[in-house]
Amino acid sequence: MVNEMSARKAVPEELSREKIMGIARKMFVESGYRGASMRKIAQELGYSHGAIYYHFKDKAELFCAIVAHDFSDLTGILEQLINAPANPEYSKLQMIFLGFIEYGFTHKSQYELMFLIDDPDLYAYSQTEKNESYDKFAKAVFHALGITGEHSPGYAMIPWTLFLALHGFVSYYLHTEQTYEDIEPLAKVHAKFLEAGLISMF
């Protein structure tokens, strides 16, 4: 009994949240939310499914933790781009666009879960983090343009249309083998095109 209890107590130290989330992310992408299960995730990890419950109470909480972590990463990147020094090669707006595209290409499985899992039951689990990340994107765009979005109702849709244009670019190539380095020249053209169209409005 003592040995059994010791083994059970050791599980949380041996099986980290990060390790669980890494395998679960891959399985959610490959099998969809409904096709993945705590038992299958545990089997892939080489543990009993009960071991995962030391860290996550259910599959929904696990999914939420993954998506929240990924949106936090994207929000951090946008924050860095806002505060980055001027670049002689790219405008601030182009840097934001390219940063978003690069994130999508270098984190394809994360992007898939964040934006492309089509399951109404999951919207509530990721909506807060998604809204926070979008707000950061909108602020980055307004900062680059030198306007205050919340005081300019006429500009409210600008970040959303830009997001759709960037999201469409990433989504089109997401399930290909192409890397960011492969499409970087095209991404730069896309970023310049979006900026030119936006500036022509003012």
Secondary structure, DSSP 4 states (H G I P E B T S, - for coil): -HHHHHHHHHHHHHS-HHHHHHHHHHHHHHHHHHH--HHHHHHHHTS-HHHHTTT-SSHHHHHHHHHHHHHHHHHHHHHHHHHSPP-SSS-HHHHHHHHHHHHHHHSHHHHIIIII---GGGHHHHHHHHHHHHHHHHHHHHHHHT--GGG-GGGTTHHHHHHHHHHHHHHHHTTSS--HHHHHHHHHHHHHHHHHHHHTT-
